[in-house]
Amino acid sequence: MKNILVLCTGNSCRSQIAEGYLKHYANGKANIYSAGVETHGVNPKAIQTMAEDGIDISAHTSNNVDEYSNIPFDYVITVCDNAKERCPFFPTQAQRFHHNFPDPAKATGSDEEVMQEFRKVREMVKTYCREFIESNVVKL
């Protein structure tokens, strides 16, 4: 079974959303982890926006990438430029993938405008994750 790590800066939004969708689309055919080069806690708006799409990430935790140094990852996906630049060396043959998603936590405006940004990023991450699993884990 493949081991997939999603890496972001704080493991609070984008990587948490990606972990939720990768688990959903892999449907038990891969081990999915998410981590940050720092830990900021799971953003409540990320939990809320995923719940709106029927995926519960409320039990997710914010983890530091150092916690996973002993796991032989097959794939490491960085979801922001900062994480890509700071991504530690993994002593595995992990294939690296990168997509710089906007950070919804930096959205400003009314509560509804902020949630709209979370939803927009969620949809971008959802599409990426579905295509990633179809191309790399569950060949269709």
PAZAPA-4460 file (N, C-alpha, C; in steps of 0.05 Angstrom, whole numbers, plus 32768, in hexadecimal, padded with zeros to 4 digits):
% residues 140
    n_x    n_y    n_z   ca_x   ca_y   ca_z    c_x    c_y    c_z   seq   type   mol
   8011   7FE8   8000   8000   8000   8000   8012   8019   8000     1      M     A
   800A   802D   7FF0   801A   8045   7FED   8017   8057   8006     2      K     A
   802C   8065   800D   802C   8079   8023   802E   8094   8016     3      N     A
   801B   80A5   801C   801A   80C0   8011   801B   80D5   8027     4      I     A
   802C   80E8   8024   802E   80FE   8037   8027   8118   8029     5      L     A
   8015   8127   8035   800E   8142   802C   801B   8156   803F     6      V     A
   802B   8168   8034   803A   817A   8045   8033   8197   803F     7      L     A
   802F   81A6   8054   8029   81C3   8052   8039   81D2   8067     8      C     A
   8034   81EB   8069   8043   81FB   807D   803A   81F3   8099     9      T     A
   8021   81F7   809F   8017   81F4   80BB   8005   81DC   80C0    10      G     A
   7FFF   81CC   80AB   7FEE   81B4   80AE   7FD3   81BC   80BA    11      N     A
   7FC8   81D3   80B0   7FAF   81DC   80BC   7F98   81DD   80A8    12      S     A
   7F9D   81E3   808F   7F88   81E6   807B   7F8C   81D4   8062    13      C     A
   7F9D   81DD   8050   7FA0   81D0   8036   7FA8   81B3   8039    14      R     A
   7FBC   81AD   804A   7FC4   8191   804D   7FAF   8180   805B    15      S     A
   7FA0   818C   806D   7F8A   817D   807A   7F74   8177   8066    16      Q     A
   7F6D   818A   8055   7F58   8186   8041   7F62   8170   802E    17      I     A
   7F7B   8172   8025   7F86   815E   8013   7F86   8142   8020    18      A     A
   7F8D   8140   8039   7F8D   8126   8046   7F71   811A   8046    19      E     A
   7F5D   812B   804B   7F42   8121   804B   7F39   8117   8030    20      G     A
   7F3F   8126   801B   7F38   811D   8000   7F48   8105   7FF6    21      Y     A
   7F62   8105   7FFC   7F73   80EE   7FF4   7F69   80D4   8001    22      L     A
   7F62   80D6   801B   7F57   80BE   8028   7F3D   80B5   801B    23      K     A
   7F2C   80C9   8015   7F12   80C3   8009   7F16   80B5   7FEE    24      H     A
   7F26   80C1   7FDD   7F29   80B6   7FC2   7F3A   809C   7FC2    25      Y     A
   7F4D   8099   7FD4   7F5D   8081   7FD5   7F4D   8069   7FDF    26      A     A
   7F39   806F   7FEF   7F26   805B   7FF9   7F35   8042   8005    27      N     A
   7F48   8048   8017   7F56   8032   8024   7F6D   8026   8015    28      G     A
   7F73   8030   7FFD   7F89   8025   7FEC   7FA3   8033   7FF0    29      K     A
   7FA5   8046   8003   7FBE   8054   8009   7FBD   805E   8025    30      A     A
   7FD4   8061   8031   7FD6   806D   804C   7FDC   808B   8047    31      N     A
   7FCA   809C   8052   7FCD   80B9   804E   7FD4   80C7   8067    32      I     A
   7FE8   80D8   8066   7FF1   80E8   807D   7FF2   8105   8074    33      Y     A
   7FEF   8117   8087   7FF5   8133   8082   8005   813E   8098    34      S     A
   8015   8152   8091   8027   815E   80A5   802E   817A   809C    35      A     A
   803A   8189   80AE   8044   81A3   80A8   8061   81A6   80B0    36      G     A
   806F   81BA   80A4   808A   81C0   80AD   8088   81CE   80C8    37      V     A
   806F   81D7   80CF   8068   81E2   80E9   804D   81D6   80EF    38      E     A
   8043   81DA   8108   8027   81D1   810E   8017   81E8   8118    39      T     A
   8000   81ED   810C   7FEF   8204   8114   7FD4   81FB   811E    40      H     A
   7FCF   81E1   811F   7FB4   81D7   8127   7FA2   81D7   810F    41      G     A
   7F8E   81C5   810F   7F7C   81C3   80F9   7F68   81DB   80F9    42      V     A
   7F67   81E9   80E3   7F56   8201   80E1   7F38   81F9   80E2    43      N     A
   7F28   8204   80F4   7F0C   81FE   80F5   7EFD   8202   80DB    44      P     A
   7F05   8216   80CB   7EF8   821A   80B2   7EFE   8204   809D    45      K     A
   7F16   81F8   809F   7F1C   81E1   808E   7F0A   81CA   8096    46      A     A
   7F06   81C6   80AF   7EF4   81B1   80B9   7ED7   81B6   80AE    47      I     A
   7ECE   81CF   80B1   7EB3   81D6   80A8   7EAF   81D3   808A    48      Q     A
   7EC2   81DC   807B   7EBF   81DB   805E   7EC0   81BE   8054    49      T     A
   7ECF   81AD   8061   7ED0   8191   8059   7EB6   8183   8061    50      M     A
   7EAB   818A   8079   7E91   817F   8081   7E7B   8186   806D    51      A     A
   7E7C   819E   8062   7E69   81A5   804E   7E6A   8193   8036    52      E     A
   7E80   8186   8031   7E83   8173   801A   7E82   8156   8023    53      D     A
   7E79   8152   803C   7E75   8137   8046   7E8D   8128   8050    54      G     A
   7EA3   8136   8055   7EBC   8129   805F   7EC3   8135   807A    55      I     A
   7EC5   8123   808D   7ECB   812B   80A9   7EE9   812A   80AF    56      D     A
   7EF4   8141   80B3   7F11   8142   80BB   7F14   814D   80D7    57      I     A
   7EFE   814D   80E6   7EFE   8158   8101   7F11   814A   8114    58      S     A
   7F18   8131   810E   7F2A   8122   8120   7F47   8124   8117    59      A     A
   7F4C   8132   8101   7F67   8136   80F8   7F78   8146   810C    60      H     A
   7F91   8141   810D   7FA3   8150   811E   7FB8   815D   810D    61      T     A
   7FC4   8172   8117   7FD9   8181   8109   7FF3   8174   8112    62      S     A
   8002   8169   80FE   801A   815B   8104   8032   8168   80F7    63      N     A
   8049   8165   8104   8062   816F   80F9   806F   8159   80E7    64      N     A
   807A   8160   80D1   8086   814D   80BF   809B   813B   80CC    65      V     A
   80A8   8145   80E1   80BC   8135   80EF   80B1   811C   80FB    66      D     A
   8097   811C   8101   8089   8105   810D   8089   80ED   80FA    67      E     A
   808D   80F2   80E0   808A   80DD   80CC   80A4   80D5   80BF    68      Y     A
   80BB   80DB   80CC   80D5   80D6   80C0   80DA   80B8   80BC    69      S     A
   80CC   80A6   80C9   80D1   8089   80C7   80BE   807C   80B3    70      N     A
   80AD   808B   80A5   809A   807F   8092   80A5   8081   8076    71      I     A
   80A6   806A   8068   80B0   806A   804C   809B   8074   8039    72      P     A
   809A   808E   8034   8086   809A   8023   808C   8093   8006    73      F     A
   8077   808E   7FF7   8078   808A   7FDA   8074   80A4   7FCC    74      D     A
   8063   80B5   7FD8   805D   80CF   7FCC   805D   80E5   7FE2    75      Y     A
   8069   80FC   7FDC   8067   8113   7FED   805C   812A   7FDC    76      V     A
   8045   8134   7FE5   8038   814A   7FD7   803A   8163   7FE7    77      I     A
   8047   8177   7FDD   8048   8191   7FEB   8032   81A2   7FDE    78      T     A
   8022   81B0   7FF0   800B   81BF   7FE7   800E   81DD   7FEA    79      V     A
   8027   81E5   7FF0   802D   8202   7FF0   804B   8205   7FEB    80      C     A
   8052   821C   7FE0   806E   8221   7FD9   8081   8220   7FF1    81      D     A
   8077   822B   8007   8088   822B   8020   8090   820F   8028    82      N     A
   807D   81FD   8028   8083   81E1   802F   8096   81D4   801B    83      A     A
   8092   81DA   8001   80A4   81CF   7FED   80C1   81D7   7FF2    84      K     A
   80C4   81F1   7FF9   80DF   81FB   7FFE   80EB   81F0   8017    85      E     A
   80DA   81EB   802B   80E4   81E2   8045   80E1   81C3   8049    86      R     A
   80D8   81B5   8035   80D3   8199   8037   80ED   818A   803E    87      C     A
   80EC   817B   8054   8104   816D   805D   810A   8156   804A    88      P     A
   8122   814C   804C   812B   8135   803D   811E   811C   804A    89      F     A
   8113   810B   8039   8108   80F1   8043   811A   80DC   8038    90      F     A
   8124   80CA   8049   8135   80B5   803F   8126   809E   8031    91      P     A
   8116   80A6   801E   8106   8092   800E   8108   809A   7FF1    92      T     A
   80FC   808B   7FE1   80FA   8091   7FC4   80E1   80A0   7FBD    93      Q     A
   80D6   80AF   7FD0   80BD   80BD   7FCD   80BD   80CF   7FB4    94      A     A
   80A8   80CC   7FA4   80A4   80DF   7F8E   8098   80F8   7F9A    95      Q     A
   80A2   810E   7F91   8098   8128   7F9B   8085   8135   7F87    96      R     A
   8070   8140   7F91   805C   814E   7F81   8058   8169   7F8F    97      F     A
   8051   817D   7F7F   804D   8198   7F8A   8036   81A6   7F7C    98      H     A
   8025   81B2   7F8C   8010   81C4   7F82   800C   81DA   7F97    99      H     A
   8010   81F3   7F8F   800E   8209   7FA1   7FF1   8213   7FA2   100      N     A
   7FE2   8209   7FB6   7FC6   8212   7FBA   7FC6   822C   7FCA   101      F     A
   7FB3   823E   7FC4   7FB1   8257   7FD5   7FAB   824F   7FF2   102      P     A
   7FB3   825F   8004   7FAE   825A   8021   7F94   8267   8029   103      D     A
   7F7F   8257   802D   7F65   8263   8034   7F65   8271   8050   104      P     A
   7F78   8269   8061   7F7A   8276   807B   7F82   8293   8079   105      A     A
   7F8C   829B   8063   7F94   82B7   805F   7F7E   82C8   8053   106      K     A
   7F67   82BC   804E   7F51   82CA   8042   7F47   82E0   8055   107      A     A
   7F3E   82F6   804A   7F33   830C   805B   7F17   8312   8051   108      T     A
   7F08   8321   8061   7EED   8329   805B   7EDA   831E   806F   109      G     A
   7EC0   831D   8067   7EAC   8313   8079   7EAF   82F5   807D   110      S     A
   7EA1   82EA   8091   7EA2   82CD   8096   7E9B   82BE   807C   111      D     A
   7E86   82C7   806E   7E7E   82BA   8056   7E93   82BC   8040   112      E     A
   7EA0   82D2   803E   7EB5   82D5   8029   7ECD   82C3   8030   113      E     A
   7ED4   82C1   8049   7EEA   82AE   8051   7EE2   8291   804B   114      V     A
   7EC9   828A   8052   7EC0   826F   804C   7EC0   8269   802E   115      M     A
   7EB9   827D   801E   7EB9   827A   8001   7ED5   8273   7FF7   116      Q     A
   7EE9   8280   8003   7F05   827A   7FFC   7F0C   825D   8004   117      E     A
   7F04   8255   801C   7F09   8239   8025   7EFC   8226   8011   118      F     A
   7EE3   822C   8009   7ED5   821A   7FF6   7EE4   8219   7FDB   119      R     A
   7EED   8230   7FD2   7EFC   8231   7FB8   7F15   8220   7FB9   120      K     A
   7F24   8223   7FCF   7F3D   8213   7FD2   7F36   81F6   7FD5   121      V     A
   7F21   81F0   7FE4   7F18   81D4   7FE8   7F13   81C7   7FCD   122      R     A
   7F05   81D4   7FBB   7EFF   81C9   7FA1   7F18   81C5   7F91   123      E     A
   7F2B   81D7   7F93   7F45   81D3   7F85   7F54   81BB   7F8F   124      M     A
   7F55   81B8   7FAA   7F63   81A2   7FB6   7F54   8187   7FB0   125      V     A
   7F3A   8188   7FB0   7F2A   8170   7FAA   7F30   8165   7F8E   126      K     A
   7F30   8177   7F7A   7F37   816F   7F5F   7F53   8164   7F5D   127      T     A
   7F66   8171   7F69   7F82   8168   7F69   7F84   814C   7F75   128      Y     A
   7F77   8148   7F8C   7F79   812E   7F9A   7F6C   8118   7F8B   129      C     A
   7F55   811D   7F7F   7F48   8108   7F6F   7F5A   8100   7F58   130      R     A
   7F65   8114   7F4A   7F77   810D   7F33   7F91   8100   7F3C   131      E     A
   7F9B   8108   7F53   7FB4   80FB   7F5D   7FAF   80DD   7F63   132      F     A
   7F99   80D7   7F71   7F93   80BB   7F78   7F8E   80AB   7F5F   133      I     A
   7F7F   80B6   7F4C   7F79   80A8   7F33   7F93   80A3   7F23   134      E     A
   7FA6   80B5   7F24   7FBF   80B2   7F14   7FD4   80A1   7F22   135      S     A
   7FD4   80A1   7F3D   7FEB   8095   7F4B   7FE4   807D   7F5E   136      N     A
   7FCA   807B   7F65   7FC4   8066   7F79   7FAF   8052   7F6D   137      V     A
   7F99   805C   7F64   7F84   804C   7F59   7F82   8052   7F3B   138      V     A
   7F91   8043   7F2C   7F92   8047   7F0F   7F77   8040   7F03   139      K     A
   7F6A   8054   7EF7   7F50   804F   7EEA   7F52   804B   7ECC   140      L     A
***
